């Protein structure tokens, strides 16, 4: 157990340090992004002011004074605001206590801005008033594109300023702190104001971030305290943000955590054992349920009972799917066999067995129907003249024609060699007679596989109009067919209400 705790302590120590480093790096990245946004906002304010001044630079000192006061007091982003002409002479300043109007400024920031004639964020430098500051400026051009000077704002690094407002609220209570350096490793922001402006050497975090790197590492600060530092560059203004946390504070959390682990280890291990037992039961449950269903795969509701098993993990789910797939394949094969058993292989129509199955269903639902018995006239002559292959084609031709003339809900069956039955559910006698005549005429006018038309005879009966049971109706339809044969073939005959033995004979 001691080795386990030591291993856990070492792993947790590494994890906490890595998490603290990553947290500081992510926070530094966020602050760097916020700093970029902050500077961009200031530049946007200056840009707007420059566009206003480009149209009114020579309209009087009062207007210029109003503009610098507006810019200064808009949201107190700048400690001071200046308007300079192209030679660097101050045309207006705010606050008015600066008293720089008419003065030509030679400071590093103003000279850089005047020289580049572009938006500038200066490095920290000492101003004419002796303050350490950074100077943000935007050039002013007139309508013809002539350079007329600049408008700029200063942030005093040793005094309360907007940068402090942005970064100073992020102090931690655990000894962590933030500082910002420029690309020359000079401190722009630090909780120790006296250090602002100091150039730092030998700090690996500052060395890296001043090169534009974003990372995290362990280091020792100037007071000899081990720190965990995360850093990220501010891409727009080439500054670097560093967030540091004392290593001791992070590891103190681990010491407290280790004590809690020792106090809670026994209940924890007991809880783990109980959890393992419960998990084992939970894992076994779907397997046990599937095993119980295995001996009953031949039952009618086997698929639904297997589908109800909650197979919540991959392996049990695969077993369940395999059982369902096996049942599905077996049922599909049985279904195919049933179709083949009920289907005439030559025409694809239902045979007598299929006919009996459907008629039983209609009997149970009291479905009324008309039945047509259809027979090819002189079919033996077709076989004798053209051969049985052509005879088979004639049978298929008739089957296809009957399909084309009937509805999807109608039942067509081959009940003998050249004899067929067509069952028309919910069709009365008149509708059935119309269909029979239409089919007879179509067959008699269409060339068959023999090269010429054939003819058919049709007998018709209706259940329950002509009889109260199905078998009698079929006999009546057969009798009507024989009557059509006797009366010259190629005709439709409606059955008589009563069938006699003399009617049931071969045509």
C-alpha positions as MATLAB code, in Angstrom:
seq = 'XXXXXXXXXXXXXXXXXXXXXXXXXXXXXXXXXXXXXXXXXXXXXXXXXXXXXXXXXXXXXXXXXXXXXXXXXXXXXXXXXXXXXXXXXXXXXXXXXXXXXXXXXXXXXXXXXXXXXXXXXXXXXXXXXXXXXXXXXXXXXXXXXXXXXXXXXXXXXXXXXXXXXXXXXXXXXXXXXXXXXXXXXXXXXXXXXXXXXXXXXXXXXXXXXXXXXXXXXXXXXXXXXXXXXXXXXXXXXXXXXXXXXXXXXXXXXXXXXXXXXXXXXXXXXXXXXXXXXXXXXXXXXXXXXXXXXXXXXXXXXXXXXXXXXXXXXXXXXXXXXXXXXXXXXXXXXXXXXXXXXXXXXXXXXXXXXXXXXXXXXXXXXXXXXXXXXXXXXXXXXXXXXXXXXXXXXXXXXXXXXXXXXXXXXXXXXXXXXXXXXXXXXXXXXXXXXXXXXXXXXXXXXXXXXXXXXXXXXXXXXXXXXXXXXXXXXXXXXXXXXXXXXXXXXXXXXXXXXXXXXXXXXXX';
ca = [
       0.000    0.000    0.000;
       2.944    2.309    0.753;
       4.340    1.813   -2.741;
       0.883    2.470   -4.150;
       0.557    5.732   -2.233;
       4.071    6.799   -3.213;
       3.355    6.039   -6.855;
       0.077    7.928   -6.599;
       1.845   10.868   -4.917;
       4.504   11.029   -7.645;
       1.958   10.786  -10.427;
      -0.319   13.372   -8.803;
       2.631   15.712   -8.209;
       3.568   15.572  -11.874;
      -0.045   16.036  -12.908;
      -0.618   19.045  -10.642;
       2.538   20.743  -11.881;
       1.585   20.088  -15.502;
      -1.924   21.385  -14.879;
      -0.619   24.511  -13.147;
       1.811   25.158  -15.996;
      -0.903   24.684  -18.599;
      -3.362   26.817  -16.614;
      -0.840   29.655  -16.426;
       0.021   29.310  -20.115;
      -3.669   29.383  -21.093;
      -4.291   32.360  -18.824;
      -1.285   34.182  -20.252;
      -2.614   33.498  -23.743;
      -6.005   34.899  -22.759;
      -4.448   38.037  -21.240;
      -2.237   38.486  -24.297;
      -5.332   38.326  -26.470;
      -7.107   40.787  -24.157;
      -4.106   43.100  -24.340;
      -4.181   42.974  -28.136;
      -7.882   43.794  -28.072;
      -7.269   46.600  -25.565;
      -4.531   48.182  -27.700;
      -6.622   47.711  -30.862;
      -9.498   49.534  -29.175;
      -7.220   52.426  -28.235;
      -5.892   52.612  -31.777;
      -9.463   52.608  -33.066;
     -10.275   55.579  -30.842;
      -7.209   57.411  -32.146;
      -8.088   56.468  -35.735;
     -11.548   57.957  -35.379;
     -10.119   61.109  -33.835;
      -7.571   61.370  -36.670;
     -10.368   61.150  -39.248;
     -12.217   63.966  -37.461;
      -9.072   66.102  -37.223;
      -8.160   65.550  -40.878;
     -11.165   67.713  -41.770;
     -10.758   70.356  -39.041;
      -7.092   70.602  -38.081;
      -6.950   74.321  -38.867;
     -10.339   75.365  -37.545;
      -8.985   76.756  -34.287;
      -7.407   75.802  -30.999;
     -10.823   75.577  -29.344;
     -11.864   72.698  -31.612;
      -8.541   70.914  -31.098;
      -8.865   71.353  -27.343;
     -12.365   69.940  -27.391;
     -11.162   66.886  -29.323;
      -8.264   66.050  -26.965;
     -10.534   66.505  -23.942;
     -13.153   64.257  -25.518;
     -10.562   61.620  -26.267;
      -9.065   61.892  -22.777;
     -12.375   61.769  -20.925;
     -14.188   59.310  -23.203;
     -13.294   56.312  -21.063;
     -10.075   57.425  -19.353;
      -8.044   55.023  -21.469;
      -5.163   57.519  -21.715;
      -3.398   59.448  -18.985;
      -2.797   62.242  -21.497;
      -3.694   63.071  -25.105;
      -1.726   65.230  -27.584;
      -2.167   66.604  -31.082;
       1.107   67.344  -32.911;
       1.736   68.922  -36.273;
       4.087   67.378  -38.824;
       7.138   68.962  -37.095;
       6.250   67.561  -33.671;
       4.932   70.807  -32.202;
       2.081   70.370  -29.725;
      -1.154   71.938  -30.987;
      -3.378   70.734  -28.131;
      -3.023   68.658  -24.985;
      -5.191   67.158  -22.265;
      -5.195   67.494  -19.364;
      -4.465   71.202  -19.699;
      -2.051   71.058  -16.720;
       0.573   69.620  -19.084;
       1.004   73.084  -20.644;
       2.849   71.665  -23.665;
       1.117   73.698  -26.388;
       3.753   75.154  -28.692;
       6.428   72.779  -27.413;
       8.234   70.591  -29.935;
       8.524   67.063  -28.531;
      11.699   65.055  -29.043;
      10.720   61.927  -27.141;
      11.393   58.482  -28.562;
       7.716   57.678  -29.014;
       6.744   60.903  -30.756;
       9.804   60.863  -33.019;
       9.094   57.256  -34.004;
       5.489   58.158  -34.857;
       6.493   61.283  -36.821;
       9.126   59.362  -38.727;
       7.037   56.325  -39.691;
       3.794   58.256  -40.266;
       1.930   55.083  -39.292;
      -0.065   53.944  -36.250;
       2.550   53.327  -33.549;
       2.744   51.753  -30.087;
       6.062   52.926  -28.697;
       8.354   51.037  -26.343;
       8.515   52.487  -22.797;
      10.516   55.739  -22.625;
      10.924   58.836  -20.443;
       8.778   61.737  -21.626;
       9.512   65.455  -21.498;
       7.701   65.525  -18.141;
       9.988   62.821  -16.743;
       7.354   60.089  -16.753;
       7.945   56.526  -17.955;
       5.231   55.920  -20.507;
       4.189   54.233  -23.706;
       2.816   56.397  -26.483;
       0.088   55.287  -28.900;
      -0.476   57.450  -31.957;
      -2.274   57.635  -35.280;
      -1.206   59.831  -38.237;
      -3.404   62.634  -39.602;
      -3.663   63.130  -43.360;
      -5.725   65.769  -45.147;
      -8.122   65.047  -48.017;
      -5.238   65.212  -50.530;
      -3.189   62.684  -48.566;
      -0.710   65.200  -47.159;
       0.727   64.343  -43.755;
      -0.400   66.921  -41.181;
       0.737   65.427  -37.896;
      -0.662   62.955  -35.416;
      -2.992   62.426  -32.501;
      -1.649   60.329  -29.654;
      -2.324   59.147  -26.158;
       0.080   58.281  -23.346;
      -0.169   55.579  -20.687;
       1.926   56.447  -17.586;
       3.454   53.190  -16.421;
       4.280   54.343  -12.853;
       0.839   55.803  -12.237;
      -2.686   54.380  -12.202;
      -3.567   53.705  -15.819;
      -5.893   51.742  -18.077;
      -3.348   48.943  -18.496;
      -3.377   48.481  -14.720;
      -7.169   48.354  -14.860;
      -6.945   45.576  -17.444;
      -4.229   43.471  -15.818;
      -4.232   44.520  -12.173;
      -7.527   42.790  -11.372;
      -6.062   39.381  -12.079;
      -3.907   38.887   -8.982;
      -4.333   35.516   -7.342;
      -4.575   35.005   -3.600;
      -2.142   32.073   -3.724;
       0.907   34.203   -4.532;
       0.523   34.049   -8.305;
       1.077   37.241  -10.248;
       1.350   38.651  -13.748;
       3.895   40.825  -15.500;
       4.254   42.146  -19.037;
       7.465   42.835  -20.971;
       8.140   44.371  -24.358;
      10.263   42.769  -27.067;
      13.383   44.268  -25.444;
      12.619   42.440  -22.139;
      11.655   45.696  -20.396;
       8.902   45.452  -17.792;
       5.755   47.301  -18.850;
       3.521   45.994  -16.077;
       4.408   44.404  -12.724;
       2.720   44.242   -9.333;
       5.876   45.883   -7.934;
       5.520   49.281   -9.617;
       9.121   50.170   -8.778;
      10.328   47.474  -11.169;
       8.435   48.840  -14.184;
      10.936   49.915  -16.831;
      13.549   47.425  -15.614;
      15.208   45.263  -18.286;
      15.252   41.606  -17.157;
      18.085   39.231  -18.086;
      18.473   35.549  -17.274;
      14.759   34.799  -16.968;
      13.988   31.874  -19.322;
      10.293   32.762  -19.546;
      11.069   36.358  -20.564;
      13.789   35.197  -22.953;
      11.314   32.868  -24.673;
       8.277   35.161  -24.782;
      10.350   38.056  -26.132;
      11.107   35.756  -29.088;
       7.380   35.252  -29.681;
       7.106   31.814  -28.050;
       4.118   30.516  -26.049;
       4.902   27.799  -23.504;
       5.233   26.986  -19.801;
       8.221   26.073  -17.617;
       9.593   25.978  -14.088;
      11.943   28.767  -12.982;
      13.258   30.599   -9.924;
      12.435   34.296   -9.555;
      14.770   37.051   -8.359;
      13.816   36.280   -4.734;
      14.847   32.648   -5.106;
      11.282   31.302   -5.066;
      10.519   28.344   -7.327;
       7.745   29.343   -9.714;
       5.619   27.713  -12.400;
       5.402   30.161  -15.296;
       3.182   30.227  -18.352;
       3.741   32.826  -21.033;
       2.312   33.983  -24.353;
       3.149   36.814  -26.765;
       0.836   39.680  -27.616;
       1.161   39.492  -31.367;
       0.010   42.972  -32.360;
       2.259   45.041  -30.073;
       5.115   42.535  -29.596;
       4.645   42.325  -25.839;
       4.862   39.217  -23.715;
       2.546   38.239  -20.854;
       3.903   35.983  -18.079;
       1.751   34.352  -15.375;
       3.636   32.795  -12.419;
       2.490   30.633   -9.490;
       4.640   29.499   -6.540;
       5.484   25.801   -6.851;
       5.073   25.406   -3.094;
       1.436   26.488   -3.213;
       0.679   23.862   -5.847;
       2.458   21.109   -3.904;
       0.789   22.152   -0.637;
      -2.482   21.168   -2.256;
      -0.994   17.739   -2.923;
       0.061   17.342    0.726;
      -3.471   18.098    1.867;
      -4.801   15.715   -0.743;
      -2.462   12.927    0.389;
      -3.708   13.286    3.964;
      -7.275   12.984    2.795;
      -6.362    9.901    0.773;
      -4.821    8.256    3.838;
      -7.899    9.019    5.944;
     -10.292    7.822    3.318;
      -8.364    4.885    1.848;
     -10.158    2.103    3.708;
     -13.716    3.271    2.924;
     -12.581    3.914   -0.617;
     -11.227    0.408   -1.120;
     -14.402   -1.060    0.354;
     -16.468    1.079   -1.958;
     -14.338   -0.042   -4.901;
     -14.914   -3.703   -4.034;
     -18.662   -3.149   -3.829;
     -18.576   -1.223   -7.083;
     -16.640   -4.019   -8.797;
     -19.199   -6.572   -7.614;
     -22.099   -4.414   -8.793;
     -20.401   -3.797  -12.120;
     -19.775   -7.518  -12.587;
     -23.463   -8.197  -11.956;
     -24.401   -5.433  -14.356;
     -22.077   -6.822  -17.030;
     -23.402  -10.348  -16.554;
     -27.074   -9.312  -16.634;
     -27.527   -8.946  -20.426;
     -25.484  -12.104  -21.038;
     -27.663  -14.001  -18.574;
     -30.840  -12.693  -20.226;
     -29.589  -13.624  -23.698;
     -28.612  -17.096  -22.481;
     -32.155  -17.616  -21.153;
     -33.572  -16.816  -24.590;
     -31.259  -19.168  -26.484;
     -33.351  -22.366  -25.870;
     -36.500  -20.583  -27.116;
     -35.341  -19.295  -30.500;
     -38.113  -21.276  -32.198;
     -40.870  -19.364  -30.384;
     -43.001  -16.861  -32.279;
     -41.911  -13.866  -30.187;
     -38.234  -14.772  -29.862;
     -37.052  -11.702  -31.791;
     -39.088   -9.247  -29.710;
     -37.929  -10.825  -26.444;
     -34.273  -10.650  -27.512;
     -34.748   -7.050  -28.695;
     -35.989   -6.097  -25.216;
     -32.680   -7.137  -23.613;
     -30.747   -3.997  -22.605;
     -27.289   -4.773  -24.017;
     -25.505   -1.683  -22.745;
     -21.891   -2.502  -23.642;
     -20.209   -3.451  -26.903;
     -19.691   -7.188  -26.461;
     -23.213   -7.924  -25.230;
     -24.594   -5.704  -27.970;
     -22.675   -7.703  -30.591;
     -24.007  -10.997  -29.192;
     -27.546   -9.598  -29.197;
     -27.184   -8.344  -32.776;
     -25.758  -11.704  -33.866;
     -28.745  -13.550  -32.368;
     -31.222  -11.147  -33.975;
     -29.423  -11.362  -37.313;
     -29.440  -15.163  -37.153;
     -33.155  -15.200  -36.402;
     -33.789  -12.716  -39.187;
     -31.921  -14.861  -41.706;
     -33.750  -17.999  -40.621;
     -37.108  -16.225  -40.818;
     -36.193  -14.813  -44.217;
     -35.310  -18.262  -45.521;
     -38.547  -19.640  -44.112;
     -40.406  -16.772  -45.764;
     -38.726  -17.497  -49.105;
     -39.606  -21.167  -48.746;
     -43.220  -20.244  -47.959;
     -43.362  -18.009  -51.021;
     -41.904  -20.761  -53.188;
     -44.332  -23.264  -51.664;
     -47.289  -20.996  -52.479;
     -46.092  -19.803  -55.911;
     -46.319  -21.353  -59.365;
     -42.700  -21.438  -60.642;
     -43.617  -20.886  -64.311;
     -45.876  -17.829  -64.051;
     -44.981  -16.466  -60.612;
     -48.668  -16.534  -59.685;
     -50.101  -18.105  -56.552;
     -50.760  -21.838  -56.741;
     -53.638  -23.690  -55.084;
     -51.901  -23.622  -51.703;
     -51.395  -19.850  -51.901;
     -54.989  -19.440  -53.036;
     -56.271  -21.422  -50.056;
     -54.217  -19.302  -47.646;
     -55.637  -16.005  -48.925;
     -59.205  -17.317  -49.118;
     -58.967  -18.429  -45.495;
     -57.949  -14.891  -44.511;
     -60.883  -13.443  -46.469;
     -63.206  -15.945  -44.836;
     -62.093  -14.811  -41.386;
     -62.711  -11.153  -42.303;
     -65.936  -11.768  -44.301;
     -64.437  -10.126  -47.388;
     -66.843  -10.307  -50.369;
     -65.297  -11.133  -53.736;
     -65.972  -12.018  -57.343;
     -64.092  -14.941  -58.880;
     -63.217  -15.461  -62.542;
     -62.160  -18.903  -63.757;
     -60.080  -18.503  -66.913;
     -59.109  -21.241  -69.354;
     -57.148  -21.039  -72.624;
     -59.199  -22.324  -75.541;
     -57.644  -25.227  -77.454;
     -54.421  -25.066  -75.449;
     -53.583  -28.684  -76.352;
     -53.521  -27.594  -79.981;
     -50.940  -24.886  -79.063;
     -48.669  -27.471  -77.438;
     -49.084  -29.930  -80.300;
     -48.462  -27.283  -82.966;
     -45.713  -25.139  -81.418;
     -44.271  -27.332  -78.698;
     -44.358  -27.157  -74.945;
     -41.756  -24.346  -74.771;
     -44.070  -22.035  -76.691;
     -46.953  -23.327  -74.610;
     -45.118  -22.240  -71.470;
     -44.554  -18.823  -73.031;
     -48.269  -18.567  -73.787;
     -49.082  -19.335  -70.141;
     -46.645  -16.632  -68.974;
     -48.101  -14.220  -71.555;
     -51.590  -14.768  -70.185;
     -50.345  -14.372  -66.585;
     -48.661  -11.049  -67.413;
     -51.767   -9.782  -69.202;
     -53.970  -10.662  -66.228;
     -51.591   -8.821  -63.914;
     -51.791   -5.751  -66.131;
     -55.598   -5.781  -66.061;
     -56.030   -6.233  -62.303;
     -55.319   -4.316  -59.122;
     -52.523   -4.959  -56.653;
     -55.135   -6.141  -54.157;
     -56.547   -8.760  -56.534;
     -55.453  -12.410  -56.295;
     -54.427  -14.298  -59.458;
     -53.786  -18.049  -59.212;
     -52.796  -20.829  -61.563;
     -54.933  -23.795  -60.517;
     -54.268  -26.208  -63.374;
     -52.354  -26.637  -66.609;
     -54.011  -23.808  -68.554;
     -56.645  -22.887  -65.971;
     -56.458  -19.765  -63.814;
     -58.565  -18.026  -61.170;
     -58.832  -14.288  -60.570;
     -60.272  -13.183  -57.207;
     -61.542   -9.599  -57.003;
     -62.122   -8.531  -53.384;
     -64.888   -5.961  -52.807;
     -65.886   -6.051  -56.507;
     -69.537   -6.629  -57.446;
     -70.792   -8.718  -60.369;
     -71.036   -5.815  -62.842;
     -67.470   -4.694  -62.122;
     -66.242   -8.276  -62.477;
     -68.091   -8.723  -65.809;
     -66.499   -5.535  -67.143;
     -63.034   -6.746  -66.169;
     -63.664  -10.203  -67.648;
     -64.814   -8.756  -70.992;
     -61.898   -6.328  -71.086;
     -59.435   -9.179  -70.439;
     -61.087  -11.475  -73.008;
     -61.055   -8.820  -75.721;
     -57.451   -7.820  -74.972;
     -56.259  -11.432  -75.227;
     -58.188  -12.055  -78.433;
     -56.726   -8.951  -80.094;
     -53.106   -9.271  -78.953;
     -50.528  -11.476  -80.639;
     -49.368  -14.223  -78.311;
     -45.947  -15.958  -78.379;
     -47.401  -18.202  -81.130;
     -47.408  -15.193  -83.453;
     -51.177  -14.810  -83.444;
     -53.840  -14.149  -80.806;
     -55.314  -16.856  -78.621;
     -58.732  -16.892  -76.995;
     -59.912  -17.588  -73.475;
     -63.168  -18.603  -71.847;
     -64.202  -17.132  -68.501;
     -66.695  -18.183  -65.859;
     -67.835  -15.767  -63.146;
     -69.376  -16.166  -59.685;
     -69.698  -13.992  -56.581;
     -69.482  -14.650  -52.866;
     -71.860  -14.301  -51.068;
     -74.341  -13.423  -53.847;
     -74.306  -16.873  -55.488;
     -73.404  -19.080  -52.525;
     -72.650  -18.886  -48.809;
     -69.433  -20.898  -48.778;
     -66.234  -20.503  -50.786;
     -66.054  -24.020  -52.195;
     -69.531  -23.750  -53.692;
     -68.694  -20.393  -55.282;
     -65.613  -21.944  -56.917;
     -67.732  -24.801  -58.248;
     -70.253  -22.309  -59.629;
     -67.459  -20.375  -61.368;
     -66.125  -23.646  -62.835;
     -69.610  -24.519  -64.033;
     -69.900  -21.097  -65.680;
     -66.545  -21.724  -67.387;
     -67.744  -25.055  -68.758;
     -70.886  -23.291  -69.929;
     -68.726  -20.786  -71.836;
     -66.853  -23.686  -73.415;
     -70.093  -25.364  -74.462;
     -71.457  -22.131  -75.910;
     -68.582  -21.736  -78.344;
     -65.580  -20.555  -76.278;
     -64.030  -17.036  -76.320;
     -66.806  -15.712  -74.102;
     -67.724  -14.803  -70.523;
     -70.528  -16.606  -68.711;
     -72.104  -15.698  -65.354;
     -72.890  -18.673  -63.173;
     -76.373  -19.926  -62.421;
     -77.397  -19.621  -58.738;
     -77.567  -23.424  -58.377;
     -74.933  -25.805  -59.725;
     -75.857  -29.332  -60.882;
     -73.599  -32.342  -61.224;
     -73.989  -32.236  -64.990;
     -72.282  -28.824  -65.084;
     -69.056  -30.143  -63.554;
     -67.289  -31.764  -66.456;
     -64.378  -31.122  -68.763;
     -64.670  -28.554  -71.527;
];
